[in-house]
Amino acid sequence: MNSKVLPVISEFFRDREIFITGGTGFLGKALIEKILYSCPDVKKIYLLLRSKRGVSVSDRLAELKTCQIFSRIRQKNEDLLEKLIPLEGNSMSLKLGLSDHDLKRLENVSVIIHSAASVRFDDPLHKAILLNTRSAREVCIIAENLKNLKVLAHISTTYCNPKYSVIEEKVYPPLADWRQAIKLAENLDPDVLDILAPKYMDFQPNTYTFTKSLAEQIMNEYSRKLPIFIFRPSIVSPSVKEPLLGWVDNFNGVSGMLIGEGTGLIRIAFTSPHVCSNYQPLDVVTRSLIIAIWKQGCTSSWSDAIVYNCACSQSSEVSAQEVFQLYLQTFPKVPFDEIVWVSNGRITSSYFIYKILLLFQVILGMIVDTLFKVLKKKPLALDVMRKFHYGTFLAAYFMFNYWYFVNDNFFDLMNDINTEDLEEFNFDFYENMSTPDYVYQLILGTRRYLLNQTDENFSRARRNYRRFWYMDLFVRLIFWIGVLYYVITRFDLLNFNDNVSFLEYFK
């Protein structure tokens, strides 16, 4: 592709109407923010929203606009947020739950970004099929009726074909027939389908990977008549620099582990210390996705869906052991305001050791919850530990296995853009960043955006952390003194006397 004859990215998005599903998710919000900030001449962004717990879609949109991630948009030009238009619907419904009137409003849409999905590993199969698989078909059906469509971007995951150790940028053979899967979810009793699930899914690790794999089959089939590409991020982690340093809005994955470890609640994690994981910062994902949309939109012809594995290079991957060590080294510098103990957890791949250490963790949780009750606060330690333990085993398959991701198409995106776009859309900064620096930003971002803790409290938090460090040292000292005392008294009980030496006793 000759980038010299192509428009700059912001010019491509000028006066375009975009339709986004999953716009309120972690990636969706960052993508909306980046488009509005770097391509301010975009005409409209339609968002699929559903009323939730009695809150209307207009109220949900108003709440979305107040999100911290849009702070630089509000500083630049708050009117840009008025380009967001809510459409009431539901990704689990036929036609995405859109009314005929709203479908008519989409007639000038030229870019569709299908990001809606459930990332839960424990969803019942029927729900996962309707949300992750059937919604992909419904998006394609809607797209077929759009005369001006230039791009349909489908957000998948690098982990949707886990039985292969090397994941290439291609669509893999189907695990099941997607049409049959949809019919089963629509017609079969959910409980019966759950019973059949392991065998039907070809013993995939969870319903998420299975249904996302089926969605890729749909996109690949429709790509013969629609301008589709499949975009597969790996584990999406907090941002490196934009829109906010270390920005994150959920407690999943890295952030949940950070909070559990940083507050001292989580003392043990069950995972392989040597298996490397592939993390991709949020802003790397959004920038590269926008480039891929631009590239597809500037292509006059297409055949099968091109696939991008949005994964970092092998040299940037980190092992669980390395991550934990960096946490322990970094928490004293940026501790959380409120902790129950100093951060000194460990990881193990031995289930036996994990269960033993988990017992001590639960005892700590019981003590902490008792203190919370005395202080008339809501007890939460055991609940946090229970959720972390449950989540650990849901993700265990991915914590003990390694995949190598081929990402030539992904990195080639950097070679396609114009020089004028480098500052706004260059995405190789993570490859040149040291892991310790990124971990520092992760903790800082978790403090600011998840726990709402201000930087002004750093001094107090560090003093508090030092107090707990000395308390931890004191407890350890008392413990080992107690062990030593027990051993000495035990020998006394065995009738040691001045005439029998310690060595003679064992002869």
Disulfide bonds with the S-S distance in Angstrom:
none
